[in-house]
Amino acid sequence: MDALGRDLRYFVAVAEELHFTKAAERLFVSQPALSKQIRMLERHLGASLFERGRREVRLTPVGRALLPHARRVLAEWDAAREATERAKAEQRATLVVGMNTSPGRGGLLPAITSRLTAEVPDVRLLLRQVSWDDPTAGLAGGSSDVAFVWLPLGDAERYTWIVVATEPRHVALPRTHRLAANETVEFADLLDEPFLALPPSAGRLRDYWLALDARGGRPPVIGAEIAGADETYEALVGGYGVCLLAVGNAPLVTRGGVVTRPVAGVSPSRLAVAWQADDRRPLVQAYARAVRLAVGHGGPAGTGDGAATGDRAGAGDGAGFGR
């Protein structure tokens, strides 16, 4: 295509200038080289494209027939090359991975990264920490391309996700709390306790970490609002309340003076990797494939599996404070 494209480009330039020297100057080639390529194209086509006179150059009927098609071919080829270059640039581009806290969980992030770089060696990953007041970890506002999120997500139809961890929920409470000595805490024993809550902007996720679905209609008592691991720890040791969290995130708050205990009577938490449902960029899709490989799931996201796949139908099930 490069050789044919060059010859067609030469032909179009001469046809538009109707002057070999001016066309050569426009193409930044010598006039003899241009004339040679035009003659080779004519031999290839088996017909003359130009009538060459002493004072003027004119298109032949064959040349006039070829010109509109040559222009269309060149335009399509230019568009194809631009699309190819854009796709190549996307493959090499930076991918922003949003998260509210480190995914942790036995090397999950390195496992995904290694599979991604095996497919896209030139990828550059940018890990972005996002406040808990954005449960989409940057997806909703477009500051993240993919994100580690806890389900349920608000506006679930906007996203596709793959569940990468399903974990029981624990309750975090001060070591001096009356329930701290229990091996397991019944959620019914927590109904009158003040709870630490995500900001209202967290929407459905705030409700889920407060376990509204397990309260039998009794409203929670809010002791304080928290938007980060440090705030949560300080609120716990300060006695402002207790909170639910995924067992994998217990180390975030058990630094001293705080303990976590399993909770009976609440559903397990689900950590997922999510992206915009209409995002078909090659790099985003490559990350999704890497996630599927890392968690041992080869099928498409959004199939309703609920354990290792995106599960829009079950997005309201959610989990506790996985922050």
N, C-alpha and C positions, 0 to 999 in steps of 0.2 A: 504494500500500500504506500510505503514511503516513496518508491520510485514513481509509481503511477500518480500519486498525489502531487509530487513535484512537477511532473510533466503537465498535469491538468492545471496546476497553479500557473505554470509558465504560459500555457495556452490562453488562460483567462486574462492574464496580464496583457498579452499582445492583442487579444481581441478587444479589450477595453481601451488600450492606448492607440491601437492601429498604427503602431510605430515600434519597430524592434529595439531601437536604441533607447527610447523612453521607457519601454517595458523592462529592458535590462537594468537601467538605472533604478527603477522602482523595486526590482528584485535583488539588487546588489550583486548582480552577476555580469560577466562580460557579454557583449553582444554576440560574438562568435559562439560562445558556449550556449547561449539561449537559442540561436538559430539552429545549432546542431541538435538540441533536444527536441525542438519543434519538428525538424525533419524526421527524427527517429519516431516521434509519435505519429506522424503522418504515414510512415512506412508500416507501423504497427496496425494502424486503422485501414490502410490500403486506400487512402484518399487524401487529396490536398485539403488543408484547412484554410489557407490564405492564398489570395492572389497578390503576388508581389510585383508592384510596378516601380518605376524609377522614383515617382513622387508620392506614391501612396500604397498602403496595404489595406486590402479588403478581405472580409470573410467570404469564403466560398459557401454554397448551399450546405455542404456537409459541416463546415465550421459553424454556420448559424444554427444548424440542428443540434450540434454538440454543446453549444455554449450554455443553455439553461440547465442541462443535465450536469455539466461539469461544475457549475456553481453550486448546485444542490449537493453533489457528491462531496465537494470541498467543505461546504457548511456542515454536513453531517459528520464528516471526518474530524473537523475541528471540534464539534460538540462532543464526539466520542472521546477524543484525546483529553478534553477538559474534564469530562466525567471520570475518566481513568485516573487523571492526576489528582482529582478531588478524593477519589476512593483510596488512592495510595497515601495521600496526606492524612486521611482519616485513620488509616491503619497505623500510621506513625504518631498520631496525635496523643496528647495527654488525656487520660481518663480520670475524672474526679470521682473518688469513692467516698461517699458521705457516711458518717457514723456518729452516734451519740456517745458511745463508749467503745473501747476496743472490742472486736468480736471474740478474741481469745479462743476458748473452746478447743484445746488440743491442737493448735496450729492450723485452724481453719483458714485464716487469711493467707498464710504462706502456701498452703495447699492449692488454693484458688489461683494465687499469683503465679506459681510455677507452671500450672496448666495453661494459663493465659499466655505467658511468655514463650511457651513451647509453640503456640500457634502464631503469636504476633511478637517476634523478638524485639522489635523496636518500640514497643509500647512504653509509655512513661506514666506511672500511676501516681496520683496526688491524693493522699489521704486527708480528708477534711473533717475536723471535729465540729459538730453542730450542737447547739444548745438543745436541751430536752423540750423546750417550748415549741420545737418543730419536730413532730413525730415522724415526718418523712425524711429527716436528715438531709435536707436540701433539695429533694426531688421536686417538691411542689413549686419552689421558686426558681428552679433551674440551675442552682449553684452546684448541684451534684448530678453526675450522669447515671450512676448506680448508687445504691445505698443499703447498708445493713439497718433493718428496721424491725420493730416489734409489732406484731399483729394484735389488734386489728388496726387497719389504716382507714382514716376518713377518706371519702371520695374514692372508694376502692376500685371503681370502674376505670379510674385513670391509670392504674398501675397493673403490672404483671410482676409476679414474684415467685421465688423458689424457697421453700422452707428449708433451712440448713441446720436447725437444732430445735428439738422439742424437749423442754426441761420442766421438772416439777417446780412449783413455787414455794419459796420459803418466806417466813416473816422475819424481818430484822427488828430487833428491839434492844433496849439498854440491858446490860448484864444484870442490873438490879431489878429488872421488871419481874412482876409476880409470876409470869409464865416462862421466864428464861430457863428455869430448871427442867421444864418438860422436854421429853424427847421429841414429841410431836404436839403441835398446837391445833386444836379444833377451831375452824374459822368462826363457829358460833361463839367461841369465847372471846373473839376480837370485835364483836359487833359494837360494843360500847366504847372501844378504844379510840382515841384521836388518831387519825391517819395523816401521814404526809402525802400530799397530792401534787401531781404534775400541774403546771399552769393551765388555765382554762383553754389556752390556744391548742393544747394537745388533744382536745375534743374527745372522741370516742376512746382514745387510749387512756386519757385521764380516768374516765369512768371504769375502764376495765381494770386498771391497777388498783382502783378502790373496790373492785369485785362487787359492783352493783348487782350483778346477776345472781350473786350468792347471798344477798342480804334480805331476801323476802320482802322487798319494798321499804325496808328501814333505811332512812338516809344516813350517810356516813357523817361522822364528826371530823371536821378538818382541823388538824392541829397547826399545820404550816404548809406552805407551798415550797417546792424544791425544783431546781432546774439544773442540777449537776451532782456528781458524786460527792464532792466536798461539802456542799450544802446539806446533802442527805445525811452524811456522817455527823456533822455538827448538830443538826436537828435531832438526831437520834440520841447522841450523848447529852444533849441539852434537855431531853425529856419532853420534846414537843409532840411526839407521837411515834407510831410504828409504821412500817411500810412493807408491802409485798415486793419480792424481787425474784428473778429467775435464779436458780441455784448456781448457775455459771457466773453470776455477777456478785455472789456473796463476798468474794475477796475485796470488792470495792468499798465495803463499809465495815468489815470486821477487822478494824485496825487496832482496837483496844477499847474496852468498855462497851462493845456492841457484839451481840451474838445473833446467829440466824438459826431458825428451827423449821423443819418441814411443816406445811400446813395441810390439814385434811379438810376436804369440802370445797376445794377450788380446782379449777381446771389447770392443766399444764400450760406453760408459756411457749410461744413459737417465735423464733428468730428467723428472719427471712432476708434474702437479697432481692431488692426490688428495683424496677426501672419504669419509666413512662411506657404505657401500653402501646403507644403509637411510635415509639422510638426504634427505628429500623437501622440505625447506624451500624456499620460493620463491627466497630470496636465494642459497642454495647452488647451486640449479639454474641461476639466472641467471649465477653466476660460471662454472659449467661451460660454459654457452653462450658466454660471452665468451672463454673459453680456446679453444674450438673455432674461433671466428671468428679469433682472433689467430694461431693456428697453421695456419689454412687447412683445417680439417677440420670438415665439417658433420655427420658421422654420430655415432652414439651411442658413448659410452665402453664399454670392455669387449668390443669386437668381435673382439679377437685380432689386430689389424693389426700391433702390435708396433713401429710407427714413429710414428704420430700418434694412436694411440688407446690406451685402457686395454687391458692384455693380461694378464688373470689367468692364462691358460694358460702364458704365458711369464714369469711374475713371478720365476721362479728364475734367469733369465738374468743380470740385474743388471749392475753396472758397478763401476768402481774408485772411489777416494776422490773423490767429487764434492762435497767439503765445502769 
